[in-house]
């Protein structure tokens, strides 16, 4: 199993990127960064790409996401892990043949509930894990429609439904995700890690990262 990890970042979060870099490298065979043209995140020794303008969500954000998917295909790996700068994997992902991620309101996707999907009730937080064949099908068949200017985690769920892709939901036993993991979430986070969660999204502070690593170190004796 070979892993290419693609991290979405921007220049204002360089300190966070540098804190997380050893973890990303530990479970990747290749690591690349993708950031906006007008706020690049460049680290010497890494393959760093810039594309489109900075935007939290909307068309430019989606364009950069799809660009990153296409760039990833130039790296020959069995699996591709897409992370935001505040997400980490604490081990290599399990080599499943389907897309994996922290999927919220998974029944919407499972039941192909197009009404709920159109109302943005289903979304998939990082990490996004694709086996090579699924990523190839995605980049070969997906485009951004003129009317699409939504959050990337909503857009991805929508496209996965259109492609009839199965998604393995990491959330719970294998994953933990918040937009930002605040101090009030630390106890919940560390308990999830000790019980086996390794796909973590929302680590923005050094305090949260420290709590994460302490929980990981104590996992074997929990």
GUKOLLUM-839032 format. One record per residue: residue in one letter; y, x, z of N, C-alpha, C, O, CB in turn; residue number from 1. Coordinates in steps of 0.2 Angstrom, whole numbers, plus 5000, padded with zeros to 4 digits. Each point is the difference from the previous one (the first is absolute). Glycine has a CB too. Example, Ala and Ser with C-alpha at 12.3 -4.5 7.8 and 13.67 -1.06 7.14 Angstrom:
   residuo     ny     nx     nz    cay    cax    caz     cy     cx     cz     oy     ox     oz    cby    cbx    cbz   num
         a   4972   5066   5039   5006   4996   5000   5006   5004   5000   4999   5005   5003   4995   4986   5003     1
         s   5011   5007   4990   5006   5004   5001   5005   4996   5003   5006   5003   5001   4991   5003   4989     2
END
This chain:
   residuo     ny     nx     nz    cay    cax    caz     cy     cx     cz     oy     ox     oz    cby    cbx    cbz   num
         x   4994   5004   5000   5006   4996   5000   5006   5004   5000   5001   5005   5005   4993   4986   5001     1
         x   5010   5009   4989   5007   5003   5000   5006   4996   5000   4999   4994   4998   4995   5015   4995     2
         x   5011   4993   5011   5006   4996   5001   5006   5003   4998   5002   5006   5001   4992   4990   5009     3
         x   5010   5000   4986   5007   5002   4998   5004   4995   5004   4999   4994   5000   4998   5010   4989     4
         x   5008   4999   5015   5004   4996   5004   5007   5000   4997   5003   5005   4999   4990   4997   5012     5
         x   5010   4992   4988   5007   4999   4997   5004   4997   5006   4999   4995   5002   4997   5004   4986     6
         x   5009   5005   5014   5005   4997   5005   5007   4998   4997   5003   5004   4996   4991   5004   5012     7
         x   5008   4986   4993   5006   4998   4999   5005   5002   5005   4999   4998   5006   4996   4992   4987     8
         x   5010   5013   5005   5005   5003   5005   5007   5000   4997   5001   4998   4995   4990   5009   5011     9
         x   5014   4995   4998   5007   5001   4998   5003   5006   5004   4997   5001   5005   5004   4987   4991    10
         x   5005   5014   5002   5002   5006   5003   5002   4999   5007   5001   5005   5004   5003   4999   4985    11
         x   4998   4990   5013   5002   4999   5007   4995   5000   5005   5001   5000   5006   5008   4993   4989    12
         x   4985   5007   5003   4994   5000   5005   4996   5007   4999   4994   5000   5002   5005   4987   4997    13
         x   5005   5018   4999   4996   5007   5000   4997   5002   5006   4994   5002   5000   5014   5001   4991    14
         x   4995   4996   5015   4998   5002   5006   4993   4996   5002   4995   5003   5002   5017   5000   5002    15
         x   4988   4991   4994   4994   4996   5001   4994   5002   4996   4994   5001   5002   5013   4989   5001    16
         x   4995   5012   4990   4995   5002   4995   4997   5007   5003   4994   5001   5000   5012   4993   4991    17
         x   4998   5010   5011   4998   5007   5003   4995   4999   5006   4995   5004   5001   5016   5001   4994    18
         x   4991   4990   5009   4995   4999   5006   4993   4997   4998   4995   5002   5003   5015   4996   5004    19
         x   4990   4998   4988   4994   4997   4998   4996   5004   4995   4994   4999   4998   5011   4990   5003    20
         x   4998   5017   4996   4997   5004   4995   4994   5002   5002   4995   5000   4996   5016   5003   5000    21
         x   4988   5000   5010   4993   5003   5001   4995   4995   5000   4994   5001   4999   5011   5007   5008    22
         x   4996   4986   4995   4995   4994   5000   4998   4998   4993   4994   5000   4999   5011   4996   5012    23
         x   5000   5004   4985   4999   4998   4993   4995   5005   4997   4996   4999   4996   5015   4995   5003    24
         x   4991   5013   5002   4996   5005   4997   4993   5001   5002   4996   5001   4997   5015   5005   5002    25
         x   4988   4992   5008   4994   5000   5003   4994   4996   4996   4995   5002   5000   5011   5001   5011    26
         x   4997   4992   4986   4995   4995   4998   5001   4999   4992   4998   4994   4997   5001   5000   5014    27
         x   5004   5011   4986   5001   4999   4993   4998   5006   4996   5000   5006   5003   5010   4987   4999    28
         x   4988   5006   4992   4998   5006   4996   5007   5002   4996   5000   5006   4998   4988   4991   5001    29
         x   5016   4998   5000   5006   5001   4996   5006   4996   5003   4998   4994   5001   4996   5009   4989    30
         x   5012   4999   5011   5005   4996   5003   5006   5000   4996   5002   5006   4998   4994   4996   5013    31
         x   5007   4993   4987   5006   5000   4996   5005   4995   5003   4998   4995   5004   4996   5007   4986    32
         x   5013   4999   5009   5005   4996   5003   5004   4997   4994   5001   5003   4995   5000   5004   5015    33
         x   5001   4986   4991   5003   4997   4995   5007   4997   5004   4999   4997   5005   4990   5000   4988    34
         x   5016   5004   5004   5007   4998   5003   5005   4998   4995   4999   5001   4994   4999   5007   5015    35
         x   5007   4989   4993   5005   4998   4995   5004   5005   4997   5001   5006   5003   5000   4983   5003    36
         x   5002   5010   4988   5004   5006   4997   5006   5001   5004   5002   5006   5001   4994   4990   4988    37
         x   5007   4999   5014   5007   5001   5003   4999   5002   5008   5005   5000   5003   5000   4992   4988    38
         x   4989   5008   5011   4999   5002   5007   4993   5004   5001   4995   4997   5003   5012   4993   5001    39
         x   4992   5016   4992   4994   5003   4999   4997   5003   5007   5004   5002   5004   4999   5000   4984    40
         x   4990   4998   5012   4997   5003   5006   4996   5006   4997   4995   4999   4997   5005   4990   5010    41
         x   5002   5017   4993   4997   5006   4997   4997   5005   5005   5004   5002   5004   5004   4996   4986    42
         x   4986   5004   5010   4997   5005   5004   4997   5005   4996   4996   4999   4996   5002   4992   5013    43
         x   5004   5015   4992   4997   5006   4996   4993   5000   5001   4997   5000   5006   5014   5006   4996    44
         x   4985   4995   4993   4993   5001   5000   4996   4993   4998   4994   5000   4999   5008   5010   5009    45
         x   5002   4985   4993   4997   4993   4998   5002   4998   4993   5005   5002   4998   4995   4995   5014    46
         x   4996   4999   4985   5002   4996   4994   5004   4995   5002   4998   4995   5003   4992   5008   4991    47
         x   5017   4997   5004   5005   4995   5002   5003   4997   4993   5002   5003   4996   5000   5003   5015    48
         x   4998   4987   4989   5002   4997   4994   5006   4995   5003   5000   4997   5005   4988   5004   4989    49
         x   5017   4998   5002   5005   4995   5001   5000   4995   4994   4999   5002   4994   5008   5007   5013    50
         x   4995   4985   4995   5000   4995   4995   5004   4994   5002   5000   4998   5006   4989   5005   4990    51
         x   5016   4995   5000   5004   4994   5001   5004   5001   5006   5000   5005   5004   4991   4987   4991    52
         x   5013   5002   5007   5005   5001   5005   4997   4998   5007   4995   4996   5000   5014   5002   4992    53
         x   4995   5004   5013   4998   4998   5007   5001   4992   5001   5005   4997   4999   4997   5015   5005    54
         x   4993   4985   4999   5000   4993   5001   4994   4998   5005   4994   5002   4999   5011   4996   4989    55
         x   4996   4998   5017   4995   4998   5005   4995   4996   4997   4994   5000   5001   5014   5001   5008    56
         x   4995   4994   4987   4995   4995   4996   5004   4998   4994   5006   4999   5001   4987   4998   5010    57
         x   5004   5001   4984   5003   4998   4994   4997   5003   4994   4995   5004   5000   5015   4994   5006    58
         x   4993   5001   4988   4997   5003   4994   5000   5008   5000   4994   5002   4998   5010   4988   4996    59
         x   5001   5013   5008   4999   5007   5000   4995   5003   5005   4996   5005   4998   5016   4996   4999    60
         x   4987   4996   5008   4994   5001   5005   4993   4999   4996   4996   5005   5001   5012   4992   5009    61
         x   4992   4998   4987   4994   4998   4996   4998   5005   4995   4995   5002   4998   5007   4986   5005    62
         x   5004   5014   4993   4999   5005   4995   4998   5007   5002   4995   5003   4997   5014   4991   4997    63
         x   4993   5008   5012   4998   5006   5003   4993   5000   5002   4996   5004   5000   5015   4998   5004    64
         x   4987   4992   4999   4993   4999   5002   4995   5000   4994   4995   5004   5000   5009   4989   5009    65
         x   4998   5004   4986   4995   5000   4994   5000   5007   4997   4995   5002   4997   5007   4986   5001    66
         x   5004   5015   5002   5000   5007   4997   4995   5005   5004   4997   5004   4998   5015   4994   4999    67
         x   4988   5001   5010   4996   5004   5004   4993   4999   4999   4996   5004   5000   5012   4996   5009    68
         x   4990   4993   4990   4993   4999   4998   4998   5003   4993   4994   5003   5000   5007   4986   5006    69
         x   5003   5011   4990   4999   5004   4993   4999   5007   5001   4996   5003   4997   5010   4988   4997    70
         x   4999   5012   5010   5000   5007   5001   4993   5002   5003   4997   5005   4999   5016   4995   5002    71
         x   4985   4996   5004   4994   5002   5004   4994   5001   4995   4995   5004   5002   5010   4989   5008    72
         x   4995   5003   4985   4994   5000   4995   4999   5007   4997   4995   5002   4997   5006   4986   5001    73
         x   5004   5016   5002   5000   5007   4997   4996   5005   5005   4998   5005   4998   5013   4993   4996    74
         x   4988   4999   5012   4996   5004   5005   4993   4998   5000   4999   4994   5002   5012   5008   5005    75
         x   4984   5002   4992   4993   4998   5000   4997   4999   5007   4998   5005   5002   5001   5001   4986    76
         x   5001   4988   5014   4997   4999   5007   4996   4994   4999   5000   4996   4996   5010   5009   5010    77
         x   4986   4994   4999   4996   4994   5001   5004   4994   5003   4998   4994   4998   4991   5013   5003    78
         x   5015   4995   5003   5004   4995   5004   5007   5002   5000   5002   5006   5001   4988   4990   5006    79
         x   5015   4999   4994   5007   5001   5000   5003   4997   5006   4999   4994   5001   5002   5008   4986    80
         x   5002   5001   5017   5003   4997   5006   5008   5000   4999   5003   5006   5000   4987   4998   5008    81
         x   5013   4990   4992   5007   5000   5000   5003   4998   5007   4998   4995   5003   5001   5001   4985    82
         x   5006   5008   5014   5003   4999   5007   5007   5000   4999   5003   5003   4996   4987   5003   5009    83
         x   5013   4991   5000   5007   5000   5001   5001   5006   5005   4995   5002   5003   5008   4986   4994    84
         x   5003   5015   5003   5002   5006   5005   4998   4998   5007   4999   5005   5004   5010   4999   4988    85
         x   4990   4990   5010   4999   4998   5007   4992   4998   5001   4999   4997   5005   5013   5000   4997    86
         x   4984   5005   4993   4993   4998   5001   4996   5006   5000   5001   5005   4996   5001   4984   4998    87
         x   4992   5011   5009   4995   5005   5000   4993   4998   5000   4999   4994   5002   5009   5013   5004    88
         x   4988   4997   4992   4993   4999   5001   4997   5005   5005   5002   5006   4999   4996   4989   4989    89
         x   4998   5003   5017   4998   5005   5005   4993   5002   4998   4997   5004   5004   5010   4990   5005    90
         x   4990   5004   4986   4994   5003   4997   5000   4998   4993   5004   4997   4997   4990   5002   5014    91
         x   5001   5004   4985   5000   4998   4993   4998   4993   5000   4996   4997   5004   5000   5015   4992    92
         x   5006   4984   4999   4998   4993   4999   4993   4999   4998   4997   5005   4998   5014   4993   4999    93
         x   4986   4997   5005   4993   4998   4998   5000   4999   4993   5004   4996   4997   4993   4999   5014    94
         x   4998   5008   4985   4999   5000   4993   4998   4993   4997   4995   5000   4997   5003   5012   5004    95
         x   5006   4983   5000   4998   4993   4998   5002   5000   4992   5004   5003   4998   4998   4992   5014    96
         x   4995   5000   4985   5001   4999   4993   5005   4995   4998   5001   4998   4994   4987   5005   5005    97
         x   5016   4995   5006   5005   4995   5000   5007   5003   5002   5000   5005   5004   4991   4985   4997    98
         x   5014   5007   4998   5007   5001   5003   5000   4999   5007   4996   4995   5002   5010   5003   4987    99
         x   4997   5006   5015   5000   4999   5007   5008   5001   5002   5004   5003   4997   4984   5002   5005   100
         x   5013   4991   5004   5007   5000   5002   5001   4996   5007   4995   4996   5001   5009   5006   4987   101
         x   5001   4998   5015   5002   4996   5005   5003   4993   4998   5006   5000   4998   4996   5010   5009   102
         x   4993   4986   4992   5002   4993   4996   5001   4995   5005   4996   4998   5004   4997   5005   4987   103
         x   5013   4994   5008   5003   4995   5005   4998   4993   4996   5002   4999   4994   5007   5008   5012   104
         x   4989   4988   4998   4998   4993   4997   4995   5001   4994   5001   4998   4995   5011   4998   5009   105
         x   4983   5007   4998   4995   5002   4995   4996   4994   4997   4998   5001   4994   5000   5009   5012   106
         x   5002   4984   4997   4997   4994   4997   5004   4998   4994   4997   4997   4995   4999   5000   5016   107
         x   5010   5005   4988   5004   4998   4994   4997   5003   4994   4999   4997   4995   5012   5002   5012   108
         x   4988   5008   4994   4997   5003   4994   4992   4998   4999   4998   5000   4995   5010   5010   5008   109
         x   4989   4990   5003   4993   4998   4999   4999   4993   4997   4995   4999   4996   5003   5008   5014   110
         x   5006   4988   4991   4999   4994   4998   5004   4999   4993   5000   4994   4997   4999   5002   5015   111
         x   5004   5009   4986   5005   5000   4994   5005   4994   5000   5001   4996   4996   4989   5009   4998   112
         x   5013   4995   5012   5005   4995   5002   5007   5002   4996   5004   5003   5003   4990   4994   5008   113
         x   5007   5001   4983   5005   5002   4996   5007   4997   5003   5005   5003   5000   4988   4997   4990   114
         x   5007   4994   5013   5006   4997   5003   5002   5004   5006   5006   5002   5000   4990   4987   4997   115
         x   5000   5013   5008   5002   5004   5005   5002   5007   4998   5004   5003   5003   4988   4991   5004   116
         x   5004   5009   4988   5002   5006   4997   5007   5000   4997   5004   5005   5001   4984   4998   4997   117
         x   5014   4992   4999   5007   4999   4997   5005   5000   5005   5006   5001   4999   4989   4993   4991   118
         x   5003   5004   5016   5005   4999   5006   5000   5006   5004   5002   5000   5006   4996   4988   4994   119
         x   4999   5018   4998   5000   5006   5003   4996   5000   5007   5002   5004   5004   5009   4998   4990   120
         x   4984   4994   5006   4997   5000   5007   4994   5005   5001   4997   5001   5005   5006   4987   4995   121
         x   4996   5015   4994   4994   5006   5000   5004   5006   4998   5003   5000   4995   4987   4992   5003   122
         x   5008   5013   5006   5003   5007   4998   4995   5005   5003   4996   4999   5005   5016   4997   4995   123
         x   4989   5010   4997   4995   5006   5002   5004   5006   5002   5003   5003   4996   4988   4992   4996   124
         x   5009   5007   5014   5003   5005   5003   4996   5007   4998   4994   4999   4999   5011   4994   5010   125
         x   4998   5012   4992   4997   5007   4999   4995   5001   5005   5001   4997   5006   5009   5008   4988   126
         x   4985   4999   5005   4998   5004   4994   4997   4995   4994   4997   4995   5002   5001   5015   5005   127
         x   5004   4992   4987   4996   4996   4995   4995   5005   4997   5002   5006   4998   5008   4987   4999   128
         x   4984   5006   5003   4994   5004   4998   4997   4997   4994   4997   4995   5000   5001   5009   5012   129
         x   5002   5000   4982   4997   4998   4994   4995   5005   4998   5001   5006   5000   5009   4989   4996   130
         x   4984   5002   5002   4995   5004   4997   5003   5001   4992   5004   4996   4998   4986   5000   5009   131
         x   5007   5010   4990   5004   5002   4994   4999   4994   4995   5005   4999   4996   4992   5013   5006   132
         x   4997   4985   4997   5000   4995   4995   5004   4994   5001   5003   4997   4995   4985   5006   5003   133
         x   5014   4995   5008   5004   4994   5002   5007   5002   4998   5004   4996   4998   4988   5000   5011   134
         x   5010   5011   4993   5007   5002   4999   5001   5000   4992   5006   4998   4998   4994   5009   5013   135
         x   4995   4995   4985   5001   5001   4993   5001   4993   4997   5004   4999   4996   4989   5011   5004   136
         x   5003   4985   5002   5001   4993   4998   5007   4997   5002   5003   4997   4996   4984   5002   5005   137
         x   5015   5003   5005   5007   4998   5002   5005   5002   4995   5004   4997   4998   4992   5003   5014   138
         x   5004   5007   4987   5006   5003   4996   4999   4998   4993   5005   5000   4996   4996   5009   5012   139
         x   4993   4990   4989   4999   4997   4993   5002   4993   4999   5002   4999   4994   4989   5009   5005   140
         x   5009   4988   5006   5001   4993   4999   5006   4997   5003   5002   4994   4999   4986   5005   5000   141
         x   5015   5005   5006   5006   4997   5004   5007   5002   4997   5000   5006   4998   4992   4994   5012   142
         x   5012   4995   4990   5007   5002   4998   5005   4996   5005   4997   4996   5004   5000   5006   4984   143
         x   5009   5000   5012   5005   4996   5004   5003   4995   4996   5004   5002   4995   4998   5008   5012   144
         x   4998   4984   4995   5003   4995   4996   5007   4999   5002   5002   5003   5005   4987   4991   4995   145
         x   5015   5004   4995   5007   5000   5001   5003   4996   5006   5005   5002   5003   4996   4998   4985   146
         x   4995   4995   5014   5002   4996   5006   4998   5003   5007   5001   4997   5005   4998   4993   4987   147
         x   4997   5016   5007   4997   5002   5007   5005   5005   5003   5001   5006   4997   4987   4993   4998   148
         x   5014   5000   5011   5005   5004   5003   4999   4999   5008   5004   4998   5003   5004   5002   4987   149
         x   4986   5002   5012   4997   4998   5007   4998   5006   5003   5000   5006   4998   4997   4983   4998   150
         x   5001   5010   5011   4998   5006   5004   4993   5002   4996   4996   4996   4998   5010   5000   5013   151
         x   4993   5011   4990   4995   5003   4996   4993   4998   5003   4995   4999   4997   5012   5010   5001   152
         x   4993   4989   5009   4993   4998   5003   4999   4993   4998   4994   4999   5000   5008   5009   5010   153
         x   5003   4988   4988   4998   4993   4998   4998   5001   4992   4995   4997   4998   5014   4998   5010   154
         x   4995   5009   4989   4998   5000   4992   4993   5003   4999   4997   4998   4996   5015   5004   5002   155
         x   4986   5003   5006   4993   5003   4999   4995   4994   5002   4995   5000   4996   5009   5012   5007   156
         x   4997   4985   5002   4995   4994   5002   5000   4995   4994   4994   4998   4998   5008   5003   5014   157
         x   5004   4998   4985   5000   4995   4994   4996   5003   4994   4996   4996   4997   5015   5000   5007   158
         x   4990   5010   4995   4997   5003   4994   4992   5001   5001   4996   4999   4996   5015   5007   5002   159
         x   4987   4995   5008   4993   5001   5002   4997   4993   4999   4994   4999   4998   5008   5010   5010   160
         x   5001   4985   4994   4998   4994   4998   4999   4998   4993   4995   4998   4998   5010   4998   5013   161
         x   5000   5006   4985   5000   4999   4993   4994   5004   4997   4997   4997   4995   5015   5001   5005   162
         x   4986   5008   5002   4995   5004   4997   4993   4998   5003   4995   5002   4998   5013   5007   5001   163
         x   4992   4986   5006   4994   4998   5003   4997   5006   5004   4993   5000   5000   5005   4991   4991   164
         x   5006   5013   5012   4997   5006   5004   4998   4997   5007   5004   4997   5003   5003   5011   4990   165
         x   4987   4995   5009   4998   4999   5007   5004   5005   5004   5001   5006   4998   4988   4989   4999   166
         x   5013   5003   5009   5004   5005   5005   4996   5000   5006   4999   4995   5003   5012   5003   4992   167
         x   4987   5008   5008   4997   5000   5006   5006   5001   5005   5004   5005   4999   4986   5001   4997   168
         x   5010   4990   5009   5006   5000   5005   4999   5005   5005   4995   4999   5004   5007   4989   4993   169
         x   5002   5017   5004   4999   5005   5005   5003   4997   5007   4998   5002   5005   5003   5007   4986   170
         x   5004   4986   5008   5003   4998   5006   4996   4998   5006   4995   4995   4999   5014   5001   4993   171
         x   4992   5006   5014   4995   4998   5005   4996   5006   5002   5002   5005   5004   4998   4983   4993   172
         x   4993   5012   5001   4996   5005   5002   5001   5007   4997   4999   5005   5004   4993   4986   4997   173
         x   5011   5009   4993   5001   5007   4997   5008   5002   4999   5001   5005   4999   4988   4993   4996   174
         x   5015   4997   5006   5007   5001   4998   5005   4996   5005   4998   4996   5004   4999   5005   4985   175
         x   5009   5002   5012   5005   4997   5004   5006   5001   4996   5002   5006   4998   4992   4997   5013   176
         x   5010   4992   4989   5007   5000   4996   5005   4996   5003   4999   4994   5002   4994   5008   4988   177
         x   5013   5001   5011   5006   4997   5001   5006   5003   4995   4999   5005   4998   4997   4993   5015   178
         x   5009   4998   4986   5005   5003   4996   5003   5006   5004   5001   5005   4997   5002   4984   4998   179
         x   4998   5011   5011   5001   5005   5005   4996   4999   5006   5000   4995   5003   5012   5007   4992   180
         x   4985   5004   5007   4996   4999   5007   5005   5002   5005   5002   5006   5001   4987   4997   4994   181
         x   5013   4992   5009   5005   5001   5006   4996   5002   5006   4994   4999   5000   5014   4993   4995   182
         x   4995   5010   5010   4997   5002   5007   4996   4994   5002   4995   5002   5003   5014   5006   5000   183
         x   4993   4986   4996   4996   4994   5003   4993   5000   4997   4996   4996   5002   5015   4998   5000   184
         x   4988   5009   4992   4994   4999   4996   4995   5006   5002   4995   5000   4998   5012   4994   4993   185
         x   4996   5011   5012   4996   5006   5001   4993   4999   5003   4995   5003   4998   5015   5003   5003   186
         x   4990   4990   5005   4993   4998   5003   4995   4997   4995   4995   5002   5000   5012   4997   5011   187
         x   4996   4996   4985   4996   4997   4995   4997   5005   4995   4994   5000   4998   5012   4989   5004   188
         x   4999   5015   4996   4998   5005   4995   4995   5005   5002   4994   5001   4997   5017   4998   4999   189
         x   4990   5004   5010   4995   5005   5002   4993   4997   5002   4995   5003   4999   5015   5003   5006   190
         x   4990   4987   4997   4994   4997   5001   4996   4999   4994   4994   5001   5000   5011   4993   5010   191
         x   4999   5004   4985   4996   4999   4993   4997   5007   4997   4995   5000   4998   5013   4990   5000   192
         x   4996   5015   5003   4998   5007   4998   4993   5002   5004   4996   5002   4997   5016   5001   5000   193
         x   4988   4996   5009   4994   5001   5004   4994   4996   4998   4995   5002   5001   5013   5002   5009   194
         x   4994   4990   4988   4994   4996   4997   4998   5001   4993   4996   4997   4998   5008   4995   5011   195
         x   5000   5013   4988   4998   5001   4993   5005   5000   4995   4998   5002   4994   4991   4994   5009   196
         x   5017   5001   4998   5005   5000   4995   5002   5007   4998   5002   5004   5004   5002   4984   5000   197
         x   4997   5013   4989   5002   5006   4998   5005   5000   4994   5003   5005   4998   4986   4999   5005   198
         x   5013   4990   4995   5004   4999   4994   5007   4997   5004   5000   4994   5001   4991   5004   4990   199
         x   5014   5006   5010   5005   4998   5004   5007   5000   4996   5001   5005   4997   4993   5000   5013   200
         x   5009   4990   4991   5007   4999   4996   5005   4998   5005   4999   4996   5004   4995   5001   4985   201
         x   5012   5006   5011   5006   4999   5004   5002   5005   5005   5004   4999   5004   4992   4989   4995   202
         x   5001   5018   5000   5002   5006   5004   5006   5003   4998   5000   5004   4995   4988   4998   5008   203
         x   5018   4997   5000   5006   5002   4998   5003   5006   5005   5004   5004   4998   4998   4985   4996   204
         x   4996   5010   5012   5003   5005   5005   4994   5005   5002   4994   4999   4999   5014   4992   5005   205
         x   4995   5015   4999   4995   5005   5002   4997   4997   5007   4994   5003   5001   5013   5006   4994   206
         x   4995   4987   5008   4997   4997   5006   4994   4996   4998   4995   5001   5003   5016   4999   5004   207
         x   4990   4996   4988   4994   4996   4998   4995   5004   4997   4994   4999   5001   5013   4992   4997   208
         x   4995   5015   4998   4995   5004   4997   4996   5004   5006   4994   5000   5000   5013   5001   4990   209
         x   4996   5001   5015   4997   5003   5006   4995   4995   5003   4995   5003   5002   5015   5004   5000   210
         x   4992   4987   4999   4995   4995   5003   4994   4999   4996   4995   4999   5002   5015   4996   5003   211
         x   4991   5005   4988   4995   4999   4995   4995   5006   5001   4994   4999   5000   5014   4995   4992   212
         x   4995   5012   5008   4995   5006   5001   4997   5001   5006   4994   5002   5001   5013   5003   4991   213
         x   4996   4993   5014   4997   5000   5006   4994   4995   5000   4994   5001   5003   5017   5002   5003   214
         x   4990   4991   4991   4995   4995   5000   4994   5002   4996   4994   4999   5002   5014   4992   4999   215
         x   4993   5013   4993   4995   5002   4996   4996   5006   5004   4994   5000   4999   5013   4997   4991   216
         x   4997   5007   5013   4996   5005   5004   4996   4998   5006   4994   5003   5001   5015   5004   4996   217
         x   4992   4987   5005   4996   4997   5006   4995   4995   4997   4997   4997   5004   5013   5004   5004   218
         x   4990   4998   4986   4995   4995   4997   4993   5001   5002   4996   4996   5001   5012   5003   4989   219
         x   4990   5008   5010   4993   5001   5001   4998   4999   5007   4994   5000   5002   5006   5008   4989   220
         x   5005   4992   5014   4998   4999   5007   5002   4993   5003   5000   4999   5006   5001   5014   4995   221
         x   5001   4983   4994   5003   4993   5002   4994   4996   5002   5001   4994   5002   5009   5007   4990   222
END
